[in-house]
Each structure stands twice: as structure tokens, then as C-alpha cells.
Amino acid sequence: MAHGTTNYNLDQKFDFTAALKKSILMTLAIGAVILAVGIILAMTGGHEHAEGDGHAFHWYERLFANIWINNVYFTGISVIGVFFFAIQYAAQAGWSVALKRIMLSFGYWLPIAGVLMIGSFFLINHDIFHWTHSYLFDKSSPEFDYIIDGKGSYFYWPLEKGTFPLFFVIRMVLFFGFWVFFFNKLKSLSYEEDLQGGTQYFFRLRKWSAIFLIFFAVSSSVSAWDWVLSIDTHWFSTMFGWYVFSSWFVAGLSAITLVTLFLKGKGYLEMVNENHIHDLGKFVFAFSIFWTYIWFSQFLLIYYANIPEETFYFVERLQSDVYSPFIFVNLGLNFFLPFLVLMTRDAKRHGIFLKLVCSLIILGHWFDFFLMIQPGTLGQNGGFGLMEIGMLLVYGSAFVFVVMSNLSKRNLIAKNHPMLEESYHHHI
């Protein structure tokens, strides 16, 4: 073992205490109660009424929209953990060695996310995705929609349009299948490196990380089109894949930072110093600005061109009593707050600032997906209430429980990583 790191306990494991388990499960239970109250209020509160287009709105549509928002959001945070882990190997980064297990642990949610996403799609697709209705593809029907009909093959190929969306489902299964495959491959090589040492595992990890990153570049964009953009089937944006990725990435970075600070606060990760924390803070700061750049670029291009089939997406949100306040919440939490609070060097090195900003960013980017999904599924019947709070708490605490329980099963530090010494001496 390299001389400089012998002072540290490199076999340290995170103790997932009964008290911590209890508090996470209590949060989940509270979320479930709030969700149940929200559902009961929606069922009894006269929410079943006809919309302007004659469609009767039912309480369960709001429940389904919430399931989809959280499916997409937490899938993204999970896969971003694996993505950021792979980036460290592809870039041959040394500073992050002590943090790699935290990034990797997020991937344990992916198999669960896949089951939830694929399972719920079969249950709720007609209430989330307008294009799943067969009459839209029937030229003799008054409901025939030539725009959706033109995109039909993208969903239904090789079957007839309006039947079973085979191509769409195949993509969903393939993306989750390969994400889980790459996660398991990187995980097993990383843990094997702990046992065997040497550099061969590093080079194998670098190769597999590079392959994963190529696949992720394509699959993250296509999944954004499939799972979010296709809700507003008439709308299109050439920047949407980047937009969803940037939102996922900032939320994932914030979650990695919070877990790191939590473990540091409990006395773990002695190798991680304020320079590592500063780097995480810089990533959160930089990619909050990147997300804003994508948000503004998409908005500006559509505003400036003023093409009706593009502008309705923003008009629907900006002119709505339900959603327009959340556009400002979105920008406030995801740009102005991190930009102003994390601008100084000191703020990026102090846990108190990072805990505050990262927690609010995770909430803020949930609102970002809320704004992407609810208007297209619920119209003016949406909103933010008990159902949304409850569902977010249920999903969030389940995600945290899975990450923490798996983090506790292995060493917190990749002790035989060839760049361990570099991480130990990291200084900026």
C-alpha cells in the first residue's frame, strides 16, 4: 500500500444503523400517509369533471402522472451515478478515487427503476401518452391526427400504428437492460480490484466505462424523447435530450455531494478533504449554469422563431394559473440560488452551504420534471399538493434506503485503485 495512505482505514465500511433505517422508513411511511390523504381528497373532492375537449378528468390520472414524474426523475439520478463513475475512469481522474463508491452505489436503484418504469407503462400508458389511443391513427375517424400519425412508426414499428407500441417498449427494455448490465460490469470489476490489486482492473474499467459512455450518450437522449417529449406529441425540440440530461446531471451531482457530506459528518471518508468537497461544489455550480444555458437557449430559439407548433409548449405553461408560478420556482431553485450562494470559493468548501443548495436543487429539478410532464398529461387539472408531496417522499426515501443499504455492504474506499495516492494528496 502506498505510504501516504497507510494512516487511513481503507477497509472502512459504512454502518447502516437501525436508527438511520428507522428514520428513512419513517419518512417513507409519512410520505405514504400524505399520498393516501391526497388520493382520498382527490376522490371525494369533486375532481371528476369535464374538460373543454369533452374528456372527463379522473383523480387517478393525477396519481399516474406523479408515478411517471418520479419514475423518470429517480431513474435519471440513478443512472447519473453510474455515468459520473464511468467519467472518472474514462478521464483517468485521480482526485475522485475516494468518492467512486458513492457514485457507483446509485446504480443499485436501476433494476428497481426498470421494473417500476416498464410495469407502470403497461398500467398507465393511456393516461400519460396521448399517442397510445388507436383512433388517432384511423383516417376515417374525426379524431385522426396527421402529426401523430406521421410519428406513429417511431412508436409502433414493425406493428400496425395504433396497436401495440412494440418499438417503444423494446427501446425501454433495451435501455434498462444495458444500463443494468454496464452497472453490474463496472461494479464487479471495481470490487474485484479491491481483492486483487494491480492495474489490469483499472484498464478494464476504463475500457468498459468508455463503451458505457457511448451507449449512454445515445440512450439518454432517446429515453428523454420517449419518456418525456412524447407526452407533448405535437411539440418538438432539437435540444430536449440535452435538456433532460442536464437536469438529471445536476440532480445526480447534488445527491452525490449530499451523501458525501453525510458520510463525512458521520466520521467516514477521512481521505476526503475540503478540496474534494470544493470540486463537488464546482461541479454543482457549473452544471447549474449549464442547465440554465440549455433552458434559456431552448426558450429563446422557440420564442424568437415564433412558430405556433413550437411555442404552444411554453404558452401552455407560462399562461397557466396552475403552472406559471412553478416556472419561477424552477429558475429560482435551479439557477439563481446555486449561482448566488456558490459563487465564492469558500461557499463551495463549506458543508452548510452545499447541504442547503444541493437539497434545494434536488427539489428544484423535481419541479423541472413536474413542469415537463404534468401540463401534457393533466392540462389545467394538475398542481402541487399532498399527492405530489407524498409520492416524492415515498420514492425519495425508497431510493435513499436502497443506496445506503448497498453502500454499507462493501468498502467505502476503492483501496487498490492505482491513483489512490493522488486522491489523498488532492489540493486545489
N, C-alpha and C positions, 0 to 999 in steps of 0.2 A: 504494500500500500504506500502511496506517495507520502513523503514525510510530513508535509504541511497539514494533511487532513487526519493524522493519527489522533489528534486531540478530540476528535468528534466521534460520537457513537453512530457509526454508519449502518448499524443493524437496527436502528431505532424504528419502532412501529407505532403507529397511531392507535391509541386505546379508545375505541368507540364505547364510551362508558354508558352504563344503564341510565344515568341521569340525562345524558345527551339524547339517547334514543327516546327516552320518555318525552323530552321537550319537543322533539321533532314530530313524534306521533301525536302529541297533544295538539300541535299546530295543525296537523292533518285532520284530526278529529274536529277541531274548531271550524276548519275550512269546510268539512263535510256538513256540519250543522248549519253554517251560514248558507251553504249551497242548497240544502234541503229547505230552509226557510224561504230562500229566494224562489225556489221552484214552487212551493206551496202558494206564495204570494202571487206568482205569475199565473198559476192555475185558477186561483179564486179572485183575481183582481180585474177580471173582465178584459184580459188582454187579447181575447179572440175577437177580432173584428176585421171587417173587410178593408183591404187597401184600395187605392184608387183604380188599380188594374183589375179589380174583382177577385183578387186572390185573398182568401181568408188566412189571417195570420194566427198561428197557434203558439202557445207558450213553449212547446218543446223545440221549436225552431231556434229559439234563443239559446236553449241548452246545447243544441247541436253545434251552433256557431261557436260557443265557448269551448266545447270539446276540440273543435278544429283549430281554434286560435292557439290553445295550449299544446296540442299535438305538434303543430308546426314550430312553435316557439322553442319548446324544450328539446325537440329533435335537433334544432339548429344549435343550441348551446352545447348539446352532447357531441355532435359531430365536429364542432369547432374545437373542442378539447383535443380530439384526435388530430385534426388539421394543424393546430398550433404545435402539437408534439412532433408531427411529421416535418413541419417547417424547421424546427430546431436541428433535426438530423440532415435535412437537405441543405441547409445553410452552414452546416458544421459549426453551430453556435456552441460556445463553451460556457457562457455566462449562466445559462438556464438549467444546467445539469441538476441542480438541487430542487428544481421545480417540476421536472418532467413527469414524475409520478402523479402529481396533482392534475396536470393536463390529461394524462392517459386515463385517469380514473373517471373522467366524464363520459368516456366511451361505454361504460357499463350500462348506461341508460339506453343505448342504441337498440339492443334486441327488444326491450320493453316498448320503446317508442315505435319500432316497426310493427309489433303486434297491435298496439293501440291505433296506429295510423291506418294500417290495412284493414283491421277489424272494423273500425268506426266508419271507414269509407263505405263499406258494404251496407252498414246500418243507416247512414245519414246522407248518402250522396245526393238524393233528390232534393233535399232541403238546403244543401250547401251549393251545389253546382247546377246552375240553370241548364247547362248544355246536356244534362243527362235525360231530359224529357224528350221522348221519341217524336212528339208532334212537331217539334221544331224542324225536323228533317223531312216532314211529309209535305211535298209540294202542293197537295190538294187541300191542306189544312190552312185555315185563316191565320194560324199561329206560326206558319212557316217563316223561318228566319234565314235569309240567304247568307248573312255574315257567319252565323254559327254553322250553317250547312257547309260553307266553304272551309271551315276548320274541322269538320267532322272526322275526316280521316286521321287527323292527328290524335284523336281520342279513340276511335273505334277500329282502325285498321287491324287485321285484314277482314274483320266482320262488317256487316252492313251498318251504316250510320244509324244511330238511334236504338241499337240493340244492346250489346254488352261492350263496355269500353275496354276491350282487351289490351290494346296498345298502351293505354293509360295505366292499367293495373300491372302490366308487365314491367313498365318503367319503374313504378313504385316498388315492386318486389325486387327488381334488379338493384336499384339504388340502395335499399336497406340491406339486401344480401351482400353486396360488395362492401358497403361501409362496415358491416359487422365482420366480414371476412378480413378486411385490412386491419381493423381494430384488433382482432384476435391474433393476427400475424405479428403486428408490432408489439403487442402485449407479451406474447410468448417469447419473442426474441429478446425483449427488454429484460424479462425475468430470468431468461437463460443466461444472459450476460452477467447477472448478479452471481450466478453459481459458477460460471466457467472462467470469466475474465477474458483478457486478451482483446485484440482489436477486430477480430473477424466478425463479431456480432455488430460492432459499430458500423462496419462497411455494409453488412447485410441490411441493417436497419436503415441506413442511408439509401440503399437501392429501393427497398420496399416503400420508404417514405416518398421517394420521387415518383414512383408508379402511382401511389395513392393520390398524390397531389394533382397529377394529370387527370385521373378519374374524377377527383373532387371538383376540379375546375369546370368540367362539363356537367356533372351530375347536380352540383349545387345550383347552377343556373336553370337547368331543365326542371328540377324539382320546384324551383320558385315559380316558373311558368305554370307548371301542372297544379301545384297545391294552393297557390295564392292568385296568380294572374288570371287563371281560367275562371275564377269566380265572377270577374267582370269580363265576360267573354267578348263583348264588343270593343273593349278597350285594349290598347297595346302600348307597350313602352319598350324601346330598344335598350333601356338602362335597367330594366327591372331585376334581372339576375344579379347585377352588381348591387342594386339597392337592398335586396333581401340579404345577400351575403354580408354587406357592411353592417346591417342591423344585427344579424346573428353574431358577427365577429366582435362587435363592441360589447354585446351582452355576455358572450363567452369569455372575453378578456376580463370583464368586470367580475364575473363569477370566479375565475381562476385567482384573481387578486384577492377577493374576499376569503376564499378557502386558505390561501397562503397566509393572510393576516390572522385568520382564526387559529391556524396551527402554530404560528409564531407566538401568539398570545397565550397559548397553552404550553409553551416551553419546548415545542418541537422545532425542527429545521434550524439548528444552531448555525449551520453554514450560511443560511440566508441572512444577508446584512441589509443595511439601508440602501445600498447600491442596487441590489436586486429589486427591492421594493420600488426604487426610483425608476428602474427600467419598465416595470409593470405599469407604473403611473404614466410614463411617457407613451406606452402603447395605448392605454385607455384614452389619454388626451389626444393623441394623434389620430386615432381612428374614430373618435367622436367628431373631429373636424372632417375626416374623410366621409363619414356618413352624411354630414350636413352638406358637403360639397355635392354628393350624389343626389341628395334630396332636392337641393336648390337647382341643380343642373336639369334634373327631370322636370321640375316645376317650371323653370324658366323656358326650356325648349317648347314645352306644351303651351305655355301662356303666350309666348312670342309668336308661334305658328298659328295659334287660334283656330285649329282645325276642330270642328264640332265633335268628331268621333274620338278625339283625344281629350278635349277639355272637360267633357262631362264628368270624368273621374274626379277632378278637383272641384268642379262646381257642386257635385253631389255632396261633397264633404264640407266645403267652405260655406255654402249657403244653407246648411242644415243646422237647425237649433240643437239637434242631438249631438252632431259630431264636430261642429266648428270649434267649440271650446277645447276639444282634445288635440286639435292641430297645434294650438299654442302650448298646451301641456307637453306635447311631443317635442316641440322645438325647445321649450324651456328646460325640460329634464335632460334631453339628449344632446343639446348644443350649448346653450347659454350657461347652464350650471357647470358642466365639466370645463368649459372654456375659461370661465372666470375664476373658478375655485382652483383648478390645477395649473394655472398659468405659471406660477412661480416654481422654482426648483424645490424649495422647502416643502411646499404643499404635496409634491409627488413623493416625498420621503417620510411623510408622517401618516401613520395608520389612521388617525382620526378623520383626516380629510378624505383619504381614499375609501374608508368604510362608508362614509356618508355618500360620496359621489357614486361609488360603484353600486351601492344598494339602490339609489335613485335611478341610475342608468338602467339597471335590470328591470325596474318597474317601468321606466320610460320607454324601453324598447318593447315591452309587453304592450304598451299603449300603441306603439307603432304598428304591431301586427293586428291589434284590435281595430285600428283605423283602416288597415288594408282589407280586412276580412268582413267586419260587421256590416258596413254600408251595402256591400254587394249581396249579402245573404239576407239581411233583415230589413233593409231600407230604413225608413224612419221609425221602425218598431224597436230599434236597438237602444243601446245606452250602457251606462256603467252603474251597476247596482250590486245587490247582495249575491246574485248568481255569479257575476264576474269575479267578485272578491273571493267567494267560496271556492270556485273552480281553480283560480290561480293559487290559492293556499294549498289545495289538495295536490295539484300537480307539482308545485314548487317543493313542498315538504317531502313528497314521494321521491322526487329527483335527488334532493339533498340526502335522504336516507340511503338510497342506492349508492350514491357516490361515496358517502362516508363509510358505509359498511364494507365496501370493496377496498377503499383506501387503507382500512385497518388490517387487511389480510396479508399485506406484503410490506417490505421495507419502504420507508418513505424516501430514501435516497438511492439513486442508481449507483451503488457503491463501487462497481468495477468499470464505470464509464471512463474512457481514456482521457476525457477533458475535465475530470473531477477537480484536479488541482487548479485549473484555470477558473472554474466557478468559485472555488474557495478564495482565490486572490482577486476576485472581480472588484474593480474600483472604477467609478466614473466621476 
